[in-house]
């Protein structure tokens, strides 16, 4: 029997998400709408085209970074 939820660290806070959640699903779940969003998983940059295929694992450290463009 597999776990129904896993624990990740999202922006420094422990969160429980359904097992099998992808980065794309996490973005929707959080309600993030910044089209310039940068995502790191375990201190590594995740390319946006891989969001739907990148499944979260127990203990993953996920950071959403919203760059501030402007002058």
C-alpha positions in Angstrom: 0.0 0.0 0.0 1.4 3.4 -1.0 1.2 6.6 1.0 -1.7 8.8 0.0 0.3 12.0 1.0 3.9 12.9 1.0 5.6 15.7 2.9 7.6 18.3 1.0 9.2 21.6 2.1 7.6 24.3 0.0 9.2 27.8 0.3 10.6 26.8 3.7 7.4 25.4 5.1 6.5 21.7 5.5 3.4 20.8 3.4 1.6 17.6 2.7 0.6 17.0 -0.9 -1.0 14.0 -2.6 1.5 11.3 -3.6 2.2 11.6 -7.4 1.8 15.4 -7.5 3.8 17.0 -10.3 5.3 20.5 -10.3 2.6 21.6 -12.8 -0.1 20.3 -10.4 1.5 22.1 -7.4 1.5 25.4 -9.3 -2.2 25.0 -9.9 -2.8 23.9 -6.3 -1.0 26.9 -4.9 -2.8 29.3 -7.4 0.5 30.6 -8.8 -0.1 32.7 -11.9 3.2 34.5 -12.5 4.2 33.6 -16.1 7.9 34.3 -15.2 7.9 31.8 -12.2 11.2 30.1 -11.5 11.0 26.7 -9.8 13.8 25.0 -7.9 13.6 21.4 -6.7 16.3 20.4 -4.2 18.4 23.5 -5.2 18.2 22.6 -8.9 16.5 24.7 -11.6 13.5 22.9 -13.2 12.8 23.9 -16.8 9.1 24.9 -17.3 8.6 22.3 -20.1 9.3 19.5 -17.6 6.8 20.7 -15.0 4.1 18.2 -16.1 6.6 15.3 -15.9 8.4 16.2 -12.7 6.8 14.2 -9.9 7.4 15.3 -6.3 9.0 12.9 -3.8 8.9 12.7 0.0 11.2 15.3 1.5 11.7 17.4 -1.7 12.6 21.0 -1.2 10.6 23.2 -3.6 11.1 26.9 -4.0 8.9 29.2 -6.1 10.8 32.3 -7.1 9.0 35.3 -8.5 11.6 37.5 -10.3 11.0 41.2 -10.1 11.6 42.6 -13.6 11.8 46.3 -13.9 14.1 49.2 -13.6 
